[in-house]
Amino acid sequence: MSFKIEIGAVNSGAGSSENSYQLVIAGGGPAALSAAIYAARYGIKHLVVESWQPGGQAALTAEIENYPGFSSVAGSDLTNAMKQQATAAGAVFVMETVESAEEKNGKILIKTDLGQYTSDYLIIATGAAPATLGVPGEEKYYGRGVSFCATCDAPFFKGKKAIVVGGGDSAVKEALHLTHVVSELGLVHRRDKLRAEPYLAKKLVEHEKVTTWWNSHLVEVTGDDQGVTGVILDTPEGRKHIETNGVFLYVGTVPATEPFKSLVDLDGKKAVVTRNIVGTSNPRVFAAGDVTNNGFRQVVTAVSEGARASAAIFELLENEE
Ligand SMILES: Cc1cc2nc3c(=O)[nH]c(=O)nc-3n(C[C@H](O)[C@H](O)[C@H](O)COP(=O)(O)OP(=O)(O)OC[C@H]3O[C@@H](n4cnc5c(N)ncnc54)[C@H](O)[C@@H]3O)c2cc1C
């Protein structure tokens, strides 16, 4: 459910009507929060449109150990601090979902589930959502044993068995988080080694609770009316049924670009194609963070791109005057 809330002071700017802005920032994760801090400080009349709550994927991460300035920080603490900083600078947020964006009369028309806004410029910072495997049982048992967020759901698996599917940084970090609560953890990866940071990967595969399933694929999630009871894996030794209570999936992400597909060029993976880091195929539209094809998907790159996008728009607005 979505409802309209305005958080933060309404800043002054050049727009004339209530729903007209110099800049709309779509999304509320680290990229958008950074863009909002810079936009507010530049005095750009802006609006941040976030569908749920600011923080994005980073807020759902138990610990971040690679963001400069913090040897370890809870993702939600880091993004709450960004949000507070943005609000203190004068950033304005609404809790709405962008449903479409198009060009109209030289402006960008942004329609949400609750209203519509026109803007001179748009920053797409809607990030990415977890990819699914599309195997039987995955959707059926979502929320009843299947999860995309160990940080959120780990307490439900205290003393139980779980498996994690994936081999990147997110899979390994979240698997390590699960080792604190589960009795046994299986790690299923389609290759014969992990792509994650070597330090974390070593820590995980050497953990006493962890069993690894290399070169293996999850082909089905099995269960009963209570929830997940196991998984079926294709392994080099053949098909195996493994008992488990929880299945945590980290098999990639899909950029949240559906509302913008007619406004900017997307690549084959639905990411916004960028030029000069934050520019897009549309001169009035910029993009920042995990929604782009820039590759390295981290908080530090998202905040950098958000800042760059607002700075580029500030310069364009200055030159228009
Ligand atoms: C499990 C896990 C662990 C991670 N660990 C680390 C780590 O240790 N260090 C690190 O640097 N990075 C880590 N990352 C990656 C990091 O979280 C992301 O790179 C970062 O959050 C990207 O920020 P973003 O603002 O681009 O997008 P997101 O964080 O995805 O935020 C996008 C926001 O846009 C909103 N949104 C989407 N569609 C719409 C719409 N149509 N209308 C309005 N709002 C919309 C979403 O609700 C969301 O809040 C991790 C990610 C995961 C999943």
The ligand as an SDF file (V2000), in Angstrom:
LIG
                    3D

 53 58  0  0  0  0  0  0  0  0999 V2000
   22.4410   -8.6870    0.4490 C   0  0  0  0  0  0  0  0  0  0  0  0
   23.1890   -7.5030   -0.0520 C   0  0  0  0  0  0  0  0  0  0  0  0
   24.3680   -7.1230    0.5730 C   0  0  0  0  0  0  0  0  0  0  0  0
   25.0770   -6.0150    0.1040 C   0  0  0  0  0  0  0  0  0  0  0  0
   26.2380   -5.6500    0.7320 N   0  0  0  0  0  0  0  0  0  0  0  0
   26.9210   -4.5560    0.3160 C   0  0  0  0  0  0  0  0  0  0  0  0
   28.1100   -4.1310    0.9720 C   0  0  0  0  0  0  0  0  0  0  0  0
   28.5680   -4.7690    1.9280 O   0  0  0  0  0  0  0  0  0  0  0  0
   28.7440   -3.0140    0.5160 N   0  0  0  0  0  0  0  0  0  0  0  0
   28.2600   -2.2930   -0.5310 C   0  0  0  0  0  0  0  0  0  0  0  0
   28.8490   -1.2640   -0.8700 O   0  0  0  0  0  0  0  0  0  0  0  0
   27.1390   -2.6690   -1.1780 N   0  0  0  0  0  0  0  0  0  0  0  0
   26.4490   -3.7800   -0.7940 C   0  0  0  0  0  0  0  0  0  0  0  0
   25.3320   -4.1830   -1.4490 N   0  0  0  0  0  0  0  0  0  0  0  0
   24.9280   -3.4350   -2.6630 C   0  0  0  0  0  0  0  0  0  0  0  0
   24.2330   -2.1200   -2.3080 C   0  0  0  0  0  0  0  0  0  0  0  0
   23.2070   -2.3630   -1.3680 O   0  0  0  0  0  0  0  0  0  0  0  0
   23.6870   -1.5010   -3.5740 C   0  0  0  0  0  0  0  0  0  0  0  0
   24.7330   -1.3320   -4.5100 O   0  0  0  0  0  0  0  0  0  0  0  0
   23.0570   -0.1310   -3.3010 C   0  0  0  0  0  0  0  0  0  0  0  0
   22.0230   -0.2280   -2.3520 O   0  0  0  0  0  0  0  0  0  0  0  0
   22.5210    0.4770   -4.5910 C   0  0  0  0  0  0  0  0  0  0  0  0
   21.9040    1.6740   -4.2950 O   0  0  0  0  0  0  0  0  0  0  0  0
   20.8190    2.3120   -5.2990 P   0  0  0  0  0  0  0  0  0  0  0  0
   20.3610    3.5570   -4.6630 O   0  0  0  0  0  0  0  0  0  0  0  0
   21.3930    2.3810   -6.6560 O   0  0  0  0  0  0  0  0  0  0  0  0
   19.6460    1.2530   -5.4080 O   0  0  0  0  0  0  0  0  0  0  0  0
   18.7540    0.4970   -4.3200 P   0  0  0  0  0  0  0  0  0  0  0  0
   19.4920    0.3250   -3.0530 O   0  0  0  0  0  0  0  0  0  0  0  0
   18.2430   -0.7010   -5.0310 O   0  0  0  0  0  0  0  0  0  0  0  0
   17.5450    1.4990   -4.0410 O   0  0  0  0  0  0  0  0  0  0  0  0
   16.5640    1.7480   -5.0050 C   0  0  0  0  0  0  0  0  0  0  0  0
   15.3320    2.3280   -4.3310 C   0  0  0  0  0  0  0  0  0  0  0  0
   14.4100    2.7050   -5.3510 O   0  0  0  0  0  0  0  0  0  0  0  0
   13.0890    2.3630   -4.9360 C   0  0  0  0  0  0  0  0  0  0  0  0
   12.2630    2.1480   -6.1330 N   0  0  0  0  0  0  0  0  0  0  0  0
   12.3590    1.1500   -7.0440 C   0  0  0  0  0  0  0  0  0  0  0  0
   11.4460    1.3050   -8.0160 N   0  0  0  0  0  0  0  0  0  0  0  0
   10.7630    2.4330   -7.7040 C   0  0  0  0  0  0  0  0  0  0  0  0
    9.6820    3.1260   -8.3430 C   0  0  0  0  0  0  0  0  0  0  0  0
    9.1290    2.6970   -9.4760 N   0  0  0  0  0  0  0  0  0  0  0  0
    9.2200    4.2620   -7.7550 N   0  0  0  0  0  0  0  0  0  0  0  0
    9.7780    4.7290   -6.6080 C   0  0  0  0  0  0  0  0  0  0  0  0
   10.7960    4.1110   -5.9700 N   0  0  0  0  0  0  0  0  0  0  0  0
   11.2760    2.9860   -6.5190 C   0  0  0  0  0  0  0  0  0  0  0  0
   13.2750    1.0930   -4.0980 C   0  0  0  0  0  0  0  0  0  0  0  0
   12.2000    0.9500   -3.1580 O   0  0  0  0  0  0  0  0  0  0  0  0
   14.6170    1.3540   -3.4100 C   0  0  0  0  0  0  0  0  0  0  0  0
   14.4520    1.9670   -2.1520 O   0  0  0  0  0  0  0  0  0  0  0  0
   24.5910   -5.2740   -0.9960 C   0  0  0  0  0  0  0  0  0  0  0  0
   23.3930   -5.6390   -1.6140 C   0  0  0  0  0  0  0  0  0  0  0  0
   22.6890   -6.7510   -1.1500 C   0  0  0  0  0  0  0  0  0  0  0  0
   21.3940   -7.1430   -1.8150 C   0  0  0  0  0  0  0  0  0  0  0  0
  1  2  1  0
  2  3  1  0
  2 52  2  0
  3  4  2  0
  4  5  1  0
  4 50  1  0
  5  6  2  0
  6  7  1  0
  6 13  1  0
  7  8  2  0
  7  9  1  0
  9 10  1  0
 10 11  2  0
 10 12  1  0
 12 13  2  0
 13 14  1  0
 14 15  1  0
 14 50  1  0
 15 16  1  0
 16 17  1  0
 16 18  1  0
 18 19  1  0
 18 20  1  0
 20 21  1  0
 20 22  1  0
 22 23  1  0
 23 24  1  0
 24 25  2  0
 24 26  1  0
 24 27  1  0
 27 28  1  0
 28 29  2  0
 28 30  1  0
 28 31  1  0
 31 32  1  0
 32 33  1  0
 33 34  1  0
 33 48  1  0
 34 35  1  0
 35 36  1  0
 35 46  1  0
 36 37  1  0
 36 45  1  0
 37 38  2  0
 38 39  1  0
 39 40  1  0
 39 45  2  0
 40 41  1  0
 40 42  2  0
 42 43  1  0
 43 44  2  0
 44 45  1  0
 46 47  1  0
 46 48  1  0
 48 49  1  0
 50 51  2  0
 51 52  1  0
 52 53  1  0
M  END
$$$$
